Amino acid sequence: MARFLTERDYERIQGMLRWWDQNKTRIGHHRRRYPIASIGGGGIVSSDTKIFEVLAAATGNSLYNCIEKTIDATKWDYTDGSDKFINLDPEWMYGPIYEQGDFVICNDVRYECIYQHVDQQPPNATYWAVASIEILNLLENNPVDSDYVPALAKGDRLTAQQLQNDEEHDCWVGRSLMPLVRLAKTTEAATINDYIICNLIGNDGVEITTGLGSSIEVYGNISGGSVLDEALRVLEDDADIFVWNRNGKWYAVEGFQTIDPAHFQFGTEEDAGKLQDKLDSCEPL
């Protein structure tokens, strides 16, 4: 439904412009509170699209704790494959005087300084407050599976905008920049289950062995059977496999065919036995 600006809306816009004229020269590189530019109840808070990187899963399906990224100007024209983005907030370190309103990253958590100090490493509730940027990934909004598993991994990136919910609270809503089909590595050989444990390959091309994106259950579509250790291709430990996440569950892109002779629909039982003997003599793929 179309909504027209009211006199109150115009007053809010004028107030925002006055605020900007008074404060634009005082907004520091690491002291940002994302000034609000909302119109009416609900809707867009800021039209600026920002790029974020996932640190960890947040409480609630489809939600992630993230850090904002910015372009590294020195690497803009590099051709060596290095990442052109850096964290907007710096890593915490010994030495600097941290002022109220400073933001840092420490052990994959974002903090805001609440009291001036030196050399007080977070977490420390006297000097630091957790200041996570929580983002909803629209590509997995409201998954129906009760055994939901996040579709993103540590280091994945999103674009996001700030919106207001129906209670006029500011929320970040984004869209994953990762491909729907991803490469993973098996961490075990196929078992009597219909899934296999895998680690995703991260945004940097490196296998994720801990945290978000590691030890995920990848389910196979097995024709004529229900367990992966009786199916082709035979999955071994440390094998490459393409996977995708649908409604909070990981699936193998490829299909699998049972190698149990009872499920082959051709020839005689003797023919099936001969085929099984040949399969038993083959080396795993």
C-alpha positions as CSV (number, residue, x, y, z in Angstrom):
1,M,0.0,0.0,0.0
2,A,1.4,3.4,-0.9
3,R,2.3,5.7,2.0
4,F,2.5,9.5,1.8
5,L,4.8,11.6,3.9
6,T,3.1,13.4,6.8
7,E,4.1,16.7,8.4
8,R,5.7,14.7,11.1
9,D,7.8,12.9,8.6
10,Y,9.0,16.1,7.1
11,E,9.9,17.3,10.6
12,R,12.0,14.2,11.1
13,I,13.8,14.7,7.8
14,Q,14.6,18.3,8.7
15,G,15.9,17.1,12.1
16,M,18.1,14.6,10.5
17,L,19.6,17.2,8.2
18,R,20.3,19.5,11.1
19,W,21.9,16.6,13.0
20,W,24.1,15.8,10.0
21,D,25.2,19.5,9.6
22,Q,26.2,19.6,13.2
23,N,27.9,16.2,13.5
24,K,29.3,15.2,10.1
25,T,32.8,16.5,10.9
26,R,32.9,14.6,14.2
27,I,32.2,11.1,13.0
28,G,35.5,9.2,13.4
29,H,36.7,6.2,11.5
30,H,36.2,3.8,14.5
31,R,33.4,5.6,16.4
32,R,30.3,4.8,14.4
33,R,26.8,4.3,15.6
34,Y,25.1,4.2,12.2
35,P,22.9,7.4,12.4
36,I,19.3,6.5,11.8
37,A,17.4,7.9,8.8
38,S,14.0,6.4,9.3
39,I,10.7,7.6,7.9
40,G,7.5,6.6,9.8
41,G,7.0,3.3,11.6
42,G,8.9,0.4,10.1
43,G,10.7,0.3,6.7
44,I,14.1,1.4,5.7
45,V,16.4,3.0,8.3
46,S,19.3,3.6,5.9
47,S,19.5,3.1,2.2
48,D,23.3,2.5,2.3
49,T,24.3,-1.1,1.4
50,K,27.2,-2.3,3.4
51,I,29.4,-5.5,3.1
52,F,29.8,-7.7,6.2
53,E,31.7,-10.9,7.0
54,V,30.4,-13.7,9.2
55,L,32.1,-14.3,12.6
56,A,29.7,-16.8,14.1
57,A,26.1,-17.9,14.2
58,A,23.8,-15.7,16.4
59,T,20.9,-16.9,18.5
60,G,18.0,-17.7,16.2
61,N,17.8,-19.4,12.8
62,S,19.2,-17.4,9.9
63,L,21.0,-14.9,12.1
64,Y,24.7,-14.2,12.1
65,N,27.1,-12.1,14.1
66,C,29.2,-10.1,11.6
67,I,31.8,-7.4,11.1
68,E,31.7,-4.6,8.6
69,K,34.3,-4.7,5.8
70,T,35.8,-1.8,3.8
71,I,38.0,-1.7,0.7
72,D,41.8,-1.7,1.2
73,A,42.8,1.1,-1.1
74,T,46.4,-0.1,-1.4
75,K,45.2,-3.4,-2.9
76,W,42.6,-2.0,-5.4
77,D,44.7,-2.7,-8.5
78,Y,46.6,-5.8,-7.1
79,T,46.6,-8.8,-9.4
80,D,48.1,-11.3,-6.9
81,G,44.8,-12.7,-5.7
82,S,44.9,-11.0,-2.3
83,D,41.7,-9.9,-0.6
84,K,40.7,-6.3,-1.5
85,F,38.7,-6.0,1.7
86,I,39.8,-5.3,5.3
87,N,37.9,-5.0,8.6
88,L,36.5,-1.6,9.2
89,D,37.0,-2.1,13.0
90,P,40.7,-2.8,14.0
91,E,41.9,-5.8,16.0
92,W,42.4,-5.0,19.7
93,M,46.0,-4.5,20.7
94,Y,48.2,-3.5,23.6
95,G,49.4,0.1,23.7
96,P,46.6,2.4,22.3
97,I,44.5,4.6,24.6
98,Y,40.9,3.4,23.9
99,E,38.3,6.1,24.2
100,Q,34.6,5.6,24.9
101,G,32.9,4.8,21.6
102,D,35.9,3.0,20.1
103,F,35.1,-0.4,18.4
104,V,37.5,-3.3,18.2
105,I,37.6,-7.0,17.2
106,C,39.0,-9.5,19.7
107,N,38.9,-13.3,19.2
108,D,36.1,-12.9,16.6
109,V,33.9,-10.8,18.8
110,R,33.1,-7.1,18.3
111,Y,33.4,-4.8,21.3
112,E,32.6,-1.1,22.1
113,C,34.7,0.8,24.6
114,I,32.6,2.1,27.5
115,Y,35.4,3.6,29.6
116,Q,38.7,5.1,28.7
117,H,41.6,2.8,29.4
118,V,44.9,1.3,28.2
119,D,45.8,-2.4,27.9
120,Q,42.5,-3.9,29.2
121,Q,41.8,-6.8,26.8
122,P,38.2,-7.8,26.2
123,P,36.2,-9.4,27.4
124,N,36.2,-7.1,30.4
125,A,32.8,-5.7,31.4
126,T,34.3,-2.7,33.1
127,Y,35.8,-1.4,29.9
128,W,34.1,-3.2,27.1
129,A,30.6,-4.1,26.0
130,V,29.8,-6.7,23.3
131,A,28.7,-4.8,20.2
132,S,27.8,-7.5,17.8
133,I,26.2,-6.6,14.4
134,E,23.5,-9.2,13.9
135,I,22.3,-9.8,10.4
136,L,19.4,-11.9,9.0
137,N,20.3,-13.8,5.8
138,L,17.3,-13.5,3.6
139,L,18.3,-16.6,1.5
140,E,17.5,-18.8,4.5
141,N,14.6,-16.8,6.1
142,N,12.4,-18.9,8.4
143,P,13.7,-22.5,7.6
144,V,11.2,-25.2,8.4
145,D,13.5,-28.0,9.5
146,S,13.6,-28.4,13.2
147,D,17.2,-29.6,12.9
148,Y,18.3,-26.3,11.3
149,V,22.0,-25.9,10.4
150,P,23.3,-22.5,9.3
151,A,23.9,-22.1,5.6
152,L,26.8,-19.7,6.0
153,A,30.3,-20.3,7.5
154,K,32.9,-18.1,9.2
155,G,34.4,-15.7,6.7
156,D,31.4,-15.7,4.3
157,R,30.2,-12.3,3.2
158,L,26.8,-10.6,2.9
159,T,25.5,-7.3,1.7
160,A,23.0,-5.8,4.1
161,Q,20.8,-2.8,4.8
162,Q,19.3,-1.5,8.1
163,L,15.6,-1.8,8.4
164,Q,13.0,-1.1,11.2
165,N,10.7,-3.9,12.4
166,D,7.1,-3.3,13.3
167,E,8.2,-2.2,16.8
168,E,10.5,0.4,15.4
169,H,13.7,-1.5,16.4
170,D,16.6,-1.3,14.0
171,C,17.6,-4.6,12.3
172,W,20.2,-5.6,9.7
173,V,18.8,-7.6,6.8
174,G,21.1,-9.0,4.2
175,R,21.7,-11.4,1.4
176,S,24.6,-13.9,1.2
177,L,27.3,-13.3,-1.4
178,M,28.3,-16.9,-1.4
179,P,27.4,-19.4,-4.2
180,L,24.4,-21.7,-3.5
181,V,26.6,-24.7,-4.5
182,R,29.8,-25.0,-2.4
183,L,32.8,-27.2,-2.2
184,A,33.3,-29.3,0.9
185,K,35.8,-32.0,2.2
186,T,34.6,-35.3,3.7
187,T,36.1,-35.9,7.2
188,E,35.3,-39.6,7.2
189,A,34.5,-42.5,4.8
190,A,30.9,-43.3,4.0
191,T,29.1,-45.2,6.8
192,I,25.8,-47.0,7.3
193,N,24.1,-43.6,7.5
194,D,22.4,-41.6,4.7
195,Y,24.7,-38.6,5.5
196,I,28.5,-38.0,5.7
197,I,30.4,-35.5,7.9
198,C,32.1,-32.7,5.9
199,N,34.0,-29.4,6.4
200,L,33.1,-26.5,4.1
201,I,35.8,-24.8,2.0
202,G,35.8,-21.2,3.2
203,N,35.7,-17.9,1.4
204,D,39.5,-17.9,1.3
205,G,39.7,-21.4,-0.3
206,V,40.9,-23.1,2.9
207,E,39.1,-26.0,4.6
208,I,37.1,-24.9,7.8
209,T,38.1,-27.3,10.5
210,T,36.6,-25.5,13.6
211,G,33.6,-23.4,14.3
212,L,30.8,-22.4,11.9
213,G,31.1,-24.4,8.7
214,S,32.9,-27.5,10.1
215,S,31.6,-31.0,10.9
216,I,28.3,-30.5,9.0
217,E,26.1,-33.5,8.1
218,V,25.7,-33.7,4.3
219,Y,22.8,-35.9,3.2
220,G,22.8,-38.0,0.0
221,N,20.0,-38.9,-2.4
222,I,20.5,-42.6,-2.7
223,S,18.7,-44.4,-5.5
224,G,17.6,-47.9,-4.5
225,G,19.0,-47.8,-1.0
226,S,19.4,-45.8,2.2
227,V,23.1,-46.0,3.3
228,L,26.1,-44.3,1.7
229,D,28.6,-47.2,2.3
230,E,26.6,-49.3,-0.1
231,A,26.4,-46.7,-2.9
232,L,28.4,-45.4,-5.8
233,R,30.3,-43.1,-5.8
234,V,32.2,-44.6,-2.9
235,L,33.0,-41.7,-0.6
236,E,36.3,-41.9,1.2
237,D,37.8,-39.6,3.8
238,D,39.2,-36.3,2.5
239,A,37.2,-36.4,-0.7
240,D,35.9,-33.3,-2.5
241,I,32.1,-33.1,-2.7
242,F,29.8,-30.3,-3.8
243,V,27.0,-29.4,-1.4
244,W,24.1,-27.0,-1.0
245,N,21.9,-25.9,1.9
246,R,18.1,-26.0,1.6
247,N,15.9,-24.9,4.5
248,G,18.7,-25.4,7.1
249,K,19.9,-28.8,5.9
250,W,23.0,-29.7,3.8
251,Y,22.6,-32.0,0.8
252,A,25.1,-33.5,-1.7
253,V,24.6,-32.1,-5.2
254,E,25.4,-35.5,-6.8
255,G,23.2,-38.5,-6.7
256,F,24.2,-42.0,-5.4
257,Q,23.3,-45.4,-6.7
258,T,23.1,-48.4,-4.4
259,I,25.5,-51.3,-5.2
260,D,23.4,-53.9,-3.3
261,P,22.8,-56.6,-6.0
262,A,19.2,-57.1,-4.7
263,H,18.4,-53.6,-6.0
264,F,19.6,-54.0,-9.5
265,Q,16.6,-54.4,-11.9
266,F,18.2,-56.5,-14.6
267,G,19.5,-60.1,-15.3
268,T,19.4,-63.0,-12.9
269,E,20.5,-63.4,-9.4
270,E,23.6,-65.1,-10.7
271,D,24.3,-62.1,-12.9
272,A,23.9,-59.8,-10.0
273,G,26.3,-62.0,-8.0
274,K,29.0,-61.7,-10.7
275,L,28.6,-57.9,-10.8
276,Q,29.0,-57.7,-7.1
277,D,32.2,-59.8,-7.3
278,K,33.6,-57.3,-9.8
279,L,32.6,-54.3,-7.7
280,D,34.2,-55.9,-4.6
281,S,37.5,-56.2,-6.6
282,C,37.5,-52.5,-7.6
283,E,39.5,-49.8,-5.9
284,P,37.6,-47.0,-4.3
285,L,37.2,-43.9,-6.4
